[in-house]
Amino acid sequence: MGVLTLGTIILVVVLMQVGAAARARLLRKDEERLVALVDRYERTAAASARHEEVAAGELADVRTRLDAIERLLREVE
């Protein structure tokens, strides 16, 4: 009877440890996915900032050219 009880206790402890290890593996995978997602977000944000700077520069150039065209048209009138 004692051997059966001891065997049951050992089996329960082993199953608990296997479950804990499986949960730890899943948490590690989730953490790795989150780190990858943050890295992807940071790269996307940096690319967006670069595109925004380029667009702002091009818009400033267009405004300068539009002002020049308006001055030219006023002189022609």
C-alpha positions in Angstrom: 0.0 0.0 0.0 2.8 2.4 0.9 4.6 1.7 -2.4 1.4 2.5 -4.3 1.0 5.8 -2.4 4.6 6.7 -3.0 4.3 5.9 -6.7 1.2 8.0 -7.0 2.9 11.0 -5.3 5.9 10.6 -7.5 3.7 10.4 -10.6 1.7 13.5 -9.6 4.9 15.5 -8.9 6.4 14.4 -12.3 3.2 15.4 -14.1 3.2 18.8 -12.4 6.8 19.4 -13.4 6.1 18.4 -17.0 3.2 20.8 -17.1 5.3 23.6 -15.6 8.0 23.0 -18.2 5.4 23.0 -21.0 4.0 26.3 -19.7 7.5 27.8 -19.4 8.2 26.8 -23.1 5.0 28.4 -24.2 5.7 31.6 -22.3 9.2 31.8 -23.8 7.8 31.4 -27.3 5.2 34.1 -26.6 8.0 36.4 -25.3 10.1 35.7 -28.4 7.1 36.6 -30.6 6.5 39.8 -28.7 10.2 40.8 -29.0 10.0 40.2 -32.8 6.8 42.2 -33.0 8.4 45.1 -31.1 11.4 44.9 -33.3 9.2 45.0 -36.4 7.3 47.9 -35.0 10.5 49.9 -34.4 11.7 49.3 -37.9 8.3 50.3 -39.3 8.2 53.4 -37.2 11.7 54.4 -38.3 10.8 53.9 -42.0 7.7 55.9 -41.5 9.7 58.8 -40.0 12.1 58.7 -42.9 9.2 58.7 -45.4 7.6 61.6 -43.5 10.8 63.6 -43.7 11.1 63.0 -47.4 7.5 63.9 -48.0 7.9 67.1 -45.9 10.9 68.1 -48.0 9.1 67.4 -51.3 6.1 69.4 -50.1 8.3 72.3 -49.2 9.9 72.2 -52.7 6.4 72.1 -54.3 5.3 75.1 -52.2 8.5 77.0 -53.2 7.8 76.3 -56.9 4.1 77.2 -56.5 5.1 80.5 -55.0 7.5 81.2 -57.9 4.7 80.4 -60.4 2.3 82.7 -58.6 4.8 85.5 -58.7 5.5 84.9 -62.3 1.7 85.0 -63.1 1.3 88.2 -61.2 4.1 89.8 -63.1 2.5 88.7 -66.4 -0.8 90.4 -65.5 
